[in-house]
Amino acid sequence: MVFSTRQGSGVLGTQEQPLEAVTFEATIEHAQNSILSFIAKIRTCSGRSLAELKGQNLVLQIDDGPALGVMIVHVEGDGDEAVLNLSAR
């Protein structure tokens, strides 16, 4: 298992539609081609609050990367910053 930190950007949304462009810094635990854990702090590019999305199953489409099933577990500040974990689904 290897831990790494990655910064990037992407789009947070539901299965049906993209909702918000975000930037993130993530700590990733991976083994070969599998992501074992993913914890990220995200910030909306527009300043929109993410509070109403807390606890919902969402998708983070990483620019030039994979789409991950995630869930907001904590909202900070004015709601434009949040902590994501991989979704259980």
C-alpha positions in Angstrom: 0.0 0.0 0.0 1.2 3.5 -0.9 0.0 6.8 0.3 0.2 9.9 -1.9 -1.2 13.4 -2.0 -2.6 14.9 -5.2 -4.0 18.4 -6.0 -6.2 18.9 -8.9 -9.6 20.0 -10.2 -12.7 18.3 -11.4 -16.5 18.5 -11.4 -18.7 17.3 -8.5 -22.2 16.2 -9.3 -24.8 13.4 -9.2 -25.1 10.4 -11.6 -27.5 12.5 -13.7 -25.8 15.8 -13.9 -22.6 17.8 -13.1 -23.2 20.4 -10.4 -20.1 22.3 -9.5 -16.5 22.8 -10.6 -14.1 22.2 -7.7 -10.5 22.1 -6.8 -9.2 19.5 -4.3 -6.3 18.2 -2.3 -6.6 14.5 -1.7 -4.7 11.9 0.3 -5.0 8.6 -1.5 -4.1 5.1 -0.3 -3.6 2.7 -3.2 -2.3 -0.7 -4.1 -1.3 -1.4 -7.7 -4.4 -0.3 -9.7 -6.9 -0.1 -6.7 -7.8 3.0 -4.7 -8.2 1.8 -1.1 -9.0 5.2 0.5 -9.6 8.7 -0.8 -10.0 11.7 1.6 -10.2 15.1 -0.1 -10.7 18.7 0.9 -12.6 20.4 -1.9 -13.4 24.0 -2.6 -16.0 25.2 -5.1 -14.7 27.5 -7.8 -17.9 29.7 -7.7 -18.2 30.0 -3.9 -21.5 28.0 -3.9 -22.3 26.3 -0.6 -22.2 22.5 -0.6 -24.1 22.1 2.7 -27.3 20.8 0.9 -25.2 18.0 -0.7 -23.8 16.7 2.6 -24.5 13.0 3.0 -25.6 12.4 -0.6 -24.0 9.9 -2.9 -22.1 12.1 -5.5 -19.6 11.7 -8.3 -16.2 13.5 -8.5 -15.0 13.5 -12.1 -11.3 14.3 -11.8 -10.0 16.3 -14.8 -7.9 13.9 -16.9 -8.6 11.2 -14.4 -11.2 8.7 -13.0 -14.7 9.4 -11.8 -15.1 8.4 -8.1 -18.2 7.8 -6.0 -17.9 10.1 -3.1 -19.8 11.6 -0.2 -19.5 14.9 1.6 -18.9 14.1 5.3 -18.1 17.6 6.6 -18.7 21.2 5.4 -16.5 24.1 6.5 -16.5 27.9 6.4 -19.3 29.4 4.4 -20.1 26.0 2.9 -17.8 26.4 -0.1 -15.2 24.0 1.5 -16.0 20.4 2.3 -14.3 17.1 3.1 -15.1 14.1 0.9 -14.7 10.3 1.4 -15.2 7.5 -1.0 -18.9 6.5 -1.0 -19.9 3.2 0.4 -21.9 2.5 -2.8 
